[in-house]
Amino acid sequence: MRLILFSLVIAVTAVAQRDAVVLYREAVDKQQHGDLAGAAELYRQVLRQDSANIAARSNLGAALASQGHFDEAIPEYETALRTAPPQVRVYLQRNLALAYYKSGRLQQAAPLLIALHEAQPDNRDAALLAADCLLQIGEPAKAVAILEPLAAHASNDRALAWVIGNAYLKSGRTAEGQRVLDPILKDSASAEGNYALGMAMFSSGDYPAAVKALAKALELNPALPHAQSSYGQALLFTGDPDAALLAFRRQLATDANDYDANLQAAAILARRNSNAEAEPLLERAVLLRPGSVEARYALAGNHLALKKFSGARAELESIVKQLPEFGAAHGRLAEVYAGMGLKADAAREQTLAAKFAASAQTASARGPENGTAAPQIELAKSVGGGKVRIDAPVPGKPTVLVFGSYSCPNFRTAAPVLNELARQYAARSGFLLVYIREAHSTDQWQSTINEREQIQLTPAASAEQKHEYAAMCQRKLHLQFPSAVDGLDNQAEKAFAAWPSKVYVLSAAGKILFSSGLSEQEFDATALRKAIAGAIR
C-alpha cells in the first residue's frame, strides 16, 4: 500500500512540474504578445507550484510594472533578489530601481541607481538616470559628482549637457553651468535652448519673458522634461493661476513624479477648497521628498481641511519636533487639537504659535511686523474729495487695509472675497483700498491673464489719472468699500511694502495684527477672516 501511494505522489508531482513548465511558457508567450494581465495570472499559478522559480517571479514583476502596478511589482523583485544568482542580480536590481523611480519612491530608488552607475561607470544612461533621480530629490551636488566624469562628452551630447548644466546651476555652480549650457542657450531654434533661456529669465525675475521662452520651448517639444512644470511656475508669478494649473496638470499627465507640479497644483486646488483633489497630489509630493517640510506642512493643512485630524496631527507633531519655532505649524496644530477635543493641548499650541509668530514674520516677510504700529499716512480719497488717515479710516474701529491696482490679477481675483468680508464686517471694522502704482502697466512686463482680458493701462502720469484709475477699479470690481489714492511718490506703498498687492488687518489702536500678499500662493481667505474676527472682539 505504501508503495502505491509513493508512486501516486511521484506521478502527481511530475504532472505538476510539467504543468508549471507549460504554464511558464504560456505566460512568456502572453507577455511577449502584450497580454500582461493574462501573463501575470499564469506566472502566479507557476509560483503557487514552484515558489522558488526566480524567472517566473522576475517576469511577474515586469508584467505588473508594465501595467503601472508598482506596489505589486516591487515585492516580487525584492523576493527574487534574495535568492537570485549573481548573473541575474544586476537585471533585477535595475528593474527594482526603475519600479521605485516610476512609482515616485525616489529615496529608495536613488541608492539602487547609484549602485548600478558604480557597477557600470561608463554607462551614460545609468549615470543620467541616477543623476536625474538625485536632482528630483534635491541633491544636485551628488548629481554633479556622478556626471562630471562624463562632462568631456557634453559638447557632442545635448541631453548630457542639459542634465550636467542644470546640475551645476542647482548646486550653485552658476559659471560652470552657463559654460556647459552656453551652446544650447545660443540655439534659439531648439526646445532646449528656449527652455534654458526661459529658466535664466525666471531666475532673474523677468517672469513674462520666461513665460514666452518656455511657451516657445513647449511649442517645439511638448514632451520636454519638466518644461510644463517650469512654465506653470512662471505663469504663477505673472498672476495667472488658471493657466498655471493647466500646465501643472499637463506635466502630471506625462510625469506623475514631478515634485513641483504636484505641490504647486495642490496648493492652487487647496486655495480653491478642492481639498479632495489636492490630497493625492500632496501625498505624492511627500512621497517624492519625504524630508520636505513645505510638502508635509501643506499635506497637514489639507488633512485639517478634510477633518482628517489624526493624519494632520501626525504630520504637524513631527514638524514642530523638527522645527520647534515654526509658529504657523503650532497654530495649525492647535486647530487640530481643538477639532479632536483636546482643549489643554490646543491652548498650549496656541500660546506657542503666538510666541513664535513675530519672529517668523521677521524672518520671512517684508514690511511692518505684526505687533508694531502701522505707519500713519494721510491720503486723498479717490472720490468726493477730502483726506483719510489710512491706518484709521474709521476711528475707534479695526481696519482692513487693502493695497492694489486694477492691472494686478491677484488683486482682481481676491476682490470677491474682500467684498464678501466687507459686507460681513463693515459695521464693526473699517475697510479701505489704497490704490497704488500699476502692477502691470504697459511700460513694464505684462501678465498673460491681462493680455487675454485685454487690460492695458499706461503708468499714471498725474495724480488726476491715478484717481481715474482708482475710480475705474472701484466701478469694475464693484468694490463694497471706499478707496484712497497713493501719491506719485508711492509713499504708502513703500511704507507698507505693499507692491503689487497686499492686505493688512490693524487693531483699533493701529497695531498690525495680520498681513498677507494676495497672490494665489499666499492669500488665505480663511486666515484673513479669522484675523478680522479676532480684531473686532
Secondary structure, 3 states (H helix, E strand, C coil): CHHHHHHHHHHHHHHHHHHHHHHHHHHHHHHHCCCHHHHHHHHHHHHHHCCCCHHHHHHHHHHHHHCCCHHHHHHHHHHHHHHCCHHHHHHHHHHHHHHHHHCCCHHHHHHHHHHHHHHCCCCHHHHHHHHHHHHHCCCHHHHHHHHHHHHHHHHHCHHHHHHHHHHHHHCCCHHHHHHHHHHHHCCCCCHHHHHHHHHHHHHHCCHHHHHHHHHHHHHHCCCCCCHHHHHHHHHHHCCCHHHHHHHHHHHHHHCCCCHHHHHHHHHHHHHCCCHHHHHHHHHHHHHHCCCCHHHHHHHHHHHHHCCCHHHHHHHHHHHHHHCCCCHHHHHHHHHHHHHCCCHHHHHHHHHHHHHHHHHHHHHHCCCCCCCCECCCCEEEECCCCCEEECCCCCCCCCEEEEEECCCCHHHHHHHHHHHHHHHHHCCCCEEEEEECCCCCCCCCCCCHHHHHHCCCCCCCCCHHHHHHHHHHHHHHCCCCCCEEECCCCCHHHHHCCCCCCEEEEECCCCEEEEEEECCCCCCCHHHHHHHHHHHCC
